[in-house]
Amino acid sequence: MFYVVGISIALFLSVIALTKSHRTTADTVLGIWLLLIGVHISLYYVNWITKPVWHTHLLGLDMPIPSLQNVSLYLYVGALTGQIDFRKRAWLLHLLPTATTYAYMIPFFLRSGLEKTYVYAHNGIGYETFAAVSNGWYLCSGVLYLIASGWFLRKYRSRVVVPSFGQPPIHPNWIQGLLIGMGFIWMVVQVLTDDQFVFGAVVAFVLWLGYFGIRQGNIFTEWPRVELVLQPLSVAPPTLVLLPTMPADEPDTHDRQKYARSGLTDEAATSLLNQLTDLMALEGAYRDPDLTLANLAYRLDVHPNYLSQVINERLGMTFADYVALLRIEAFKQLAAEPKNSHLTLLALAYECGFNSKSTFNRQFKKLTGQLPSAYWHQAKAVE
């Protein structure tokens, strides 16, 4: 029954992640990963908890899956932090060992049920070298992909601006928890070896993943959306006046020292600023509640440090304040339209990219000096 619960939750969470209306690449990878976990537990349950002789056609299908779990962690963390370019096909190379393993096992899959059962009953007789290589690869890939995913997390912590008035949509602790969970399963495999303990740990990981994923806020849940079509903002970022900005040719002393060796020329900075303005004003990138410095830089095909430099020097504000300011301007634009009078202020805020009422109120007050409700009453009074 314990395994059935794990299978059910894994498949249920997979469906949620894959059917989100505003699904990101990270959501897709997570959904496929959870599906893979559900299938893996199912194969173990069917083959070894029930009568294996009834399901001999399934024997061997689970052999490459453990290593594929390590790859899934790496791809998910890379997608979540914007550090893997899925537009390029290089990421497919990580699937090559799994594809090679299944190709090698084709003759085994074509054997009769009795022959497969005999091989398993005699500790993989005839496939000893293959089993040793597979286990060795799982051991090595577990370490390598955990280290690589940890490196992604480290860069994510150091480069992504964390607003002082609220946490980012994807908190680094979520990623850290995934690494700890997968590391724990790897340790159970190496130390306890018994499949019952291993798959017990996998089910526990699924339960943890579901609980903390829901608590995280935007892993398995949709942010409230309203059916509106936003027009491009009439306010271009370089001319925003709600915060003091530094003249483009007179960055402050601190910024000059900070970016003295960045290598970003004035021409490149101007070009990047224009691209950023177009992306925000014409495509409304700020409306993405998952927007971070890392994935915005990915969309602009530029290093996050350069993007941060341009926003700091040319606009005189942090990335967090810049995005918040654009969202507030969009909110004001929507709130002023009579056709939206039946909608709540919070519904409009969600449409503009805010992810919670408290974050919306804090950012609005920080950048305008008043709460949204006070602004709304003042605007109505003027009318």
C-alpha positions as CSV (number, residue, x, y, z in Angstrom):
1,M,0.0,0.0,0.0
2,F,2.9,2.3,0.8
3,Y,4.3,1.9,-2.7
4,V,0.8,2.5,-4.3
5,V,0.6,5.8,-2.4
6,G,4.0,6.8,-3.8
7,I,3.0,5.8,-7.3
8,S,-0.3,7.7,-7.1
9,I,1.2,10.9,-5.8
10,A,4.1,10.9,-8.3
11,L,1.7,10.4,-11.3
12,F,-0.7,13.0,-9.9
13,L,2.0,15.6,-9.4
14,S,3.3,14.8,-12.9
15,V,-0.1,15.5,-14.4
16,I,-0.4,18.8,-12.5
17,A,3.1,20.0,-13.7
18,L,2.5,19.0,-17.3
19,T,-1.0,20.6,-17.6
20,K,-0.2,24.0,-16.1
21,S,-1.6,26.6,-18.4
22,H,1.5,28.7,-18.1
23,R,3.9,25.8,-18.1
24,T,7.7,26.6,-18.3
25,T,10.5,24.4,-19.5
26,A,11.3,23.6,-15.8
27,D,7.6,22.5,-15.3
28,T,7.9,20.2,-18.3
29,V,11.1,18.6,-17.1
30,L,9.7,18.2,-13.5
31,G,6.5,16.6,-14.9
32,I,8.5,14.1,-17.0
33,W,10.8,13.4,-14.0
34,L,7.9,12.7,-11.7
35,L,6.4,10.4,-14.4
36,L,9.7,8.6,-14.6
37,I,9.7,8.1,-10.8
38,G,6.1,6.8,-10.9
39,V,7.0,4.3,-13.6
40,H,10.1,3.2,-11.7
41,I,8.2,2.5,-8.5
42,S,5.5,0.8,-10.5
43,L,8.0,-1.6,-12.2
44,Y,9.5,-2.5,-8.8
45,Y,6.0,-3.0,-7.3
46,V,4.7,-5.1,-10.2
47,N,7.9,-7.2,-10.7
48,W,8.9,-7.9,-7.1
49,I,6.0,-7.3,-4.7
50,T,3.4,-9.1,-6.9
51,K,4.1,-12.4,-8.8
52,P,7.0,-11.7,-11.2
53,V,6.1,-14.6,-13.3
54,W,3.0,-12.8,-14.4
55,H,5.0,-9.8,-15.7
56,T,8.1,-11.2,-17.3
57,H,7.7,-8.9,-20.3
58,L,8.5,-6.0,-17.9
59,L,11.7,-7.5,-16.6
60,G,14.8,-5.3,-17.3
61,L,12.9,-2.2,-18.2
62,D,13.9,-0.5,-15.0
63,M,17.7,-1.2,-15.3
64,P,18.7,2.2,-16.8
65,I,16.2,4.3,-14.9
66,P,18.3,5.0,-11.7
67,S,20.9,6.8,-13.8
68,L,18.2,8.6,-15.7
69,Q,17.0,9.9,-12.3
70,N,20.3,11.6,-11.8
71,V,20.1,13.2,-15.3
72,S,16.6,14.4,-14.5
73,L,17.7,16.2,-11.4
74,Y,20.5,18.0,-13.4
75,L,18.2,19.0,-16.2
76,Y,15.5,20.3,-13.8
77,V,17.8,22.4,-11.8
78,G,19.4,23.7,-15.0
79,A,16.0,24.6,-16.4
80,L,14.9,26.2,-13.1
81,T,17.9,28.4,-12.8
82,G,18.1,29.2,-16.5
83,Q,21.6,27.7,-16.9
84,I,20.8,25.1,-19.6
85,D,19.9,26.3,-23.0
86,F,17.2,23.8,-24.2
87,R,17.0,25.6,-27.6
88,K,20.3,23.9,-28.3
89,R,20.4,20.1,-28.7
90,A,23.6,19.6,-26.6
91,W,21.5,18.6,-23.5
92,L,20.3,15.5,-25.4
93,L,23.8,14.1,-24.9
94,H,23.0,13.5,-21.3
95,L,20.4,10.9,-22.4
96,L,22.9,9.0,-24.5
97,P,24.0,6.5,-21.8
98,T,20.3,5.6,-21.2
99,A,19.7,5.2,-24.9
100,T,22.8,3.1,-25.2
101,T,21.8,0.8,-22.3
102,Y,18.3,0.1,-23.7
103,A,19.8,-0.6,-27.2
104,Y,22.3,-3.1,-25.6
105,M,19.4,-4.8,-23.8
106,I,17.3,-5.4,-26.8
107,P,18.4,-9.0,-27.1
108,F,17.4,-9.5,-23.5
109,F,14.0,-8.0,-24.0
110,L,13.4,-10.4,-26.9
111,R,14.1,-13.5,-24.8
112,S,11.3,-15.6,-23.4
113,G,9.8,-15.1,-20.0
114,L,11.4,-18.2,-18.6
115,E,14.8,-17.2,-19.8
116,K,14.5,-13.7,-18.3
117,T,13.3,-15.2,-15.0
118,Y,16.3,-17.6,-15.0
119,V,18.7,-14.7,-15.5
120,Y,17.2,-12.7,-12.6
121,A,17.0,-15.8,-10.4
122,H,20.7,-16.5,-10.9
123,N,22.1,-13.0,-10.1
124,G,22.2,-11.8,-13.7
125,I,24.0,-14.8,-15.1
126,G,25.5,-13.9,-18.5
127,Y,25.2,-10.2,-17.9
128,E,27.7,-9.8,-15.1
129,T,29.9,-7.3,-16.9
130,F,26.9,-5.3,-18.1
131,A,25.5,-5.2,-14.5
132,A,28.9,-4.0,-13.2
133,V,29.2,-1.3,-15.8
134,S,25.6,-0.1,-15.2
135,N,26.1,0.0,-11.4
136,G,29.4,1.8,-11.8
137,W,27.8,4.4,-14.1
138,Y,25.0,4.9,-11.6
139,L,27.6,5.4,-8.8
140,C,29.6,7.9,-10.8
141,S,26.7,9.8,-12.4
142,G,25.1,10.2,-9.0
143,V,28.1,12.0,-7.7
144,L,28.8,14.0,-10.9
145,Y,25.2,15.2,-11.5
146,L,24.8,16.1,-7.8
147,I,28.0,18.2,-8.0
148,A,26.9,19.8,-11.3
149,S,23.4,20.6,-9.9
150,G,25.0,22.0,-6.8
151,W,27.2,24.3,-9.0
152,F,24.0,25.5,-10.7
153,L,22.6,26.3,-7.3
154,R,25.7,28.2,-6.2
155,K,25.6,30.4,-9.3
156,Y,21.9,30.9,-8.9
157,R,22.4,32.1,-5.3
158,S,25.2,34.5,-6.3
159,R,23.7,36.0,-9.4
160,V,20.0,36.2,-8.8
161,V,18.9,39.4,-7.0
162,V,16.8,38.5,-4.0
163,P,14.4,41.3,-3.2
164,S,14.6,42.6,0.4
165,F,10.8,42.9,0.4
166,G,10.0,39.3,-0.5
167,Q,11.4,36.0,-1.6
168,P,12.0,35.2,-5.2
169,P,9.4,33.0,-6.9
170,I,11.7,29.9,-6.8
171,H,13.6,29.9,-3.5
172,P,17.1,28.4,-3.5
173,N,16.0,26.2,-0.6
174,W,13.7,24.3,-2.9
175,I,16.6,23.3,-5.1
176,Q,18.8,22.6,-2.1
177,G,16.1,20.2,-0.8
178,L,16.0,18.3,-4.1
179,L,19.8,17.9,-3.9
180,I,19.6,16.6,-0.3
181,G,16.8,14.2,-1.2
182,M,18.5,12.7,-4.2
183,G,21.8,12.5,-2.3
184,F,20.0,10.6,0.5
185,I,18.6,8.1,-2.0
186,W,22.1,7.6,-3.5
187,M,23.4,6.9,0.0
188,V,20.7,4.4,0.8
189,V,21.5,2.6,-2.5
190,Q,25.2,2.4,-1.6
191,V,24.8,1.6,2.1
192,L,21.7,-0.5,2.6
193,T,21.4,-2.0,-1.0
194,D,18.1,-3.7,-0.1
195,D,15.5,-2.6,-2.7
196,Q,12.8,-2.2,-0.1
197,F,14.8,0.5,1.7
198,V,15.7,2.1,-1.6
199,F,12.2,2.4,-2.9
200,G,10.9,3.3,0.5
201,A,13.3,6.3,0.3
202,V,12.1,7.1,-3.2
203,V,8.5,7.2,-2.0
204,A,9.5,9.4,1.0
205,F,11.2,11.7,-1.5
206,V,8.0,11.9,-3.6
207,L,6.0,12.8,-0.5
208,W,8.5,15.5,0.5
209,L,8.5,16.8,-3.0
210,G,4.8,17.1,-3.2
211,Y,4.4,18.8,0.3
212,F,7.2,21.3,-0.1
213,G,6.4,21.9,-3.8
214,I,2.9,23.0,-2.8
215,R,4.3,25.1,0.0
216,Q,6.7,26.7,-2.4
217,G,3.8,28.3,-4.1
218,N,4.4,28.0,-7.8
219,I,5.7,24.5,-8.4
220,F,2.4,22.6,-8.6
221,T,0.0,25.5,-8.4
222,E,-1.1,28.2,-10.8
223,W,-1.0,31.8,-10.0
224,P,-4.4,33.4,-10.4
225,R,-4.8,34.9,-13.8
226,V,-7.5,37.1,-15.3
227,E,-8.6,37.1,-18.9
228,L,-7.1,40.4,-20.1
229,V,-5.0,41.4,-23.0
230,L,-2.4,43.9,-21.9
231,Q,-1.2,46.5,-24.4
232,P,2.5,47.4,-24.5
233,L,3.4,49.9,-21.7
234,S,3.4,53.5,-22.7
235,V,6.3,54.1,-20.2
236,A,9.7,53.1,-21.5
237,P,12.1,51.9,-18.8
238,P,14.8,54.5,-19.4
239,T,12.4,57.4,-18.7
240,L,10.7,56.0,-15.6
241,V,10.6,58.7,-12.9
242,L,9.2,57.0,-9.8
243,L,12.7,56.3,-8.6
244,P,15.8,58.6,-9.0
245,T,17.9,57.5,-11.9
246,M,21.6,58.1,-12.7
247,P,22.3,59.8,-16.0
248,A,23.6,57.3,-18.6
249,D,27.0,59.1,-18.8
250,E,27.4,59.7,-15.1
251,P,27.2,56.4,-13.1
252,D,27.9,56.8,-9.5
253,T,31.4,56.2,-8.1
254,H,30.5,52.9,-6.5
255,D,29.1,51.5,-9.8
256,R,32.1,52.7,-11.7
257,Q,34.4,50.8,-9.3
258,K,32.2,47.7,-9.2
259,Y,32.1,47.3,-13.0
260,A,35.5,48.8,-13.9
261,R,36.7,45.4,-15.2
262,S,33.5,44.0,-16.6
263,G,34.5,44.5,-20.3
264,L,31.1,45.8,-21.3
265,T,31.5,48.7,-23.8
266,D,29.2,51.7,-23.9
267,E,27.9,50.6,-27.3
268,A,27.1,47.1,-26.1
269,A,25.4,48.5,-22.9
270,T,23.2,50.8,-25.0
271,S,22.3,47.9,-27.3
272,L,21.5,45.7,-24.4
273,L,19.4,48.4,-22.8
274,N,17.4,48.8,-26.0
275,Q,16.8,45.0,-26.2
276,L,15.7,44.9,-22.6
277,T,13.3,47.8,-23.2
278,D,11.7,46.1,-26.2
279,L,11.4,42.8,-24.3
280,M,9.7,44.4,-21.4
281,A,7.5,46.9,-23.2
282,L,6.5,44.9,-26.3
283,E,6.4,41.3,-24.9
284,G,5.6,42.1,-21.3
285,A,8.3,39.8,-19.9
286,Y,7.8,41.4,-16.4
287,R,4.4,39.7,-16.2
288,D,6.0,36.3,-15.7
289,P,5.9,35.7,-11.9
290,D,8.9,33.3,-12.2
291,L,11.1,36.0,-13.8
292,T,14.6,36.2,-12.4
293,L,17.8,37.9,-13.5
294,A,19.2,34.6,-14.7
295,N,16.3,33.6,-17.0
296,L,15.8,37.2,-18.3
297,A,19.5,37.2,-19.2
298,Y,19.0,33.8,-20.9
299,R,16.2,35.3,-23.0
300,L,18.4,38.2,-24.0
301,D,21.4,35.8,-24.7
302,V,23.7,37.8,-22.4
303,H,25.6,37.0,-19.2
304,P,23.5,37.9,-16.1
305,N,26.4,40.1,-14.8
306,Y,26.2,42.3,-17.9
307,L,22.4,42.7,-17.6
308,S,22.7,43.6,-13.9
309,Q,25.4,46.2,-14.8
310,V,23.2,47.8,-17.4
311,I,20.2,48.0,-15.0
312,N,22.3,49.4,-12.2
313,E,24.3,51.9,-14.2
314,R,21.9,53.1,-16.9
315,L,18.7,53.0,-14.8
316,G,20.1,53.6,-11.4
317,M,18.1,50.7,-9.7
318,T,18.4,47.1,-8.8
319,F,16.9,44.3,-11.0
320,A,14.2,43.7,-8.3
321,D,13.1,47.4,-8.2
322,Y,13.2,47.6,-12.0
323,V,10.8,44.7,-12.5
324,A,8.6,45.8,-9.6
325,L,8.4,49.3,-11.1
326,L,7.3,47.9,-14.5
327,R,4.6,45.8,-12.8
328,I,3.3,48.7,-10.9
329,E,3.1,50.8,-14.0
330,A,1.2,48.0,-15.7
331,F,-1.1,47.8,-12.7
332,K,-1.9,51.5,-12.8
333,Q,-2.6,51.2,-16.5
334,L,-5.1,48.3,-16.0
335,A,-6.7,49.9,-13.0
336,A,-7.4,53.1,-14.9
337,E,-9.4,51.3,-17.6
338,P,-13.2,51.3,-17.0
339,K,-13.6,47.8,-18.4
340,N,-11.6,46.4,-15.5
341,S,-13.7,48.1,-12.8
342,H,-15.3,44.8,-11.8
343,L,-12.0,43.2,-11.0
344,T,-10.2,43.4,-7.6
345,L,-6.9,45.2,-7.2
346,L,-5.3,41.9,-6.3
347,A,-6.6,40.2,-9.5
348,L,-5.0,43.0,-11.5
349,A,-1.8,42.7,-9.6
350,Y,-1.6,39.0,-10.4
351,E,-2.0,39.8,-14.1
352,C,0.9,42.2,-13.9
353,G,3.3,39.5,-12.5
354,F,3.0,39.9,-8.7
355,N,2.8,36.5,-6.9
356,S,1.2,37.4,-3.6
357,K,-0.8,40.1,-1.9
358,S,1.9,40.8,0.7
359,T,4.6,41.2,-2.0
360,F,2.4,43.4,-4.0
361,N,1.7,45.7,-1.1
362,R,5.3,45.9,0.0
363,Q,6.7,46.7,-3.4
364,F,4.0,49.2,-4.2
365,K,4.6,51.1,-1.0
366,K,8.4,51.0,-1.3
367,L,8.3,52.4,-4.9
368,T,5.4,54.8,-4.6
369,G,5.2,55.7,-1.0
370,Q,1.6,54.5,-0.5
371,L,-0.4,51.3,-0.4
372,P,-2.3,50.2,-3.5
373,S,-5.7,50.8,-1.8
374,A,-4.6,54.4,-0.9
375,Y,-3.5,55.0,-4.5
376,W,-6.8,53.6,-5.8
377,H,-8.9,55.8,-3.5
378,Q,-6.8,58.9,-4.5
379,A,-7.2,58.1,-8.2
380,K,-10.9,57.7,-7.8
381,A,-11.2,61.0,-5.9
382,V,-9.4,62.8,-8.7
383,E,-11.9,61.5,-11.2
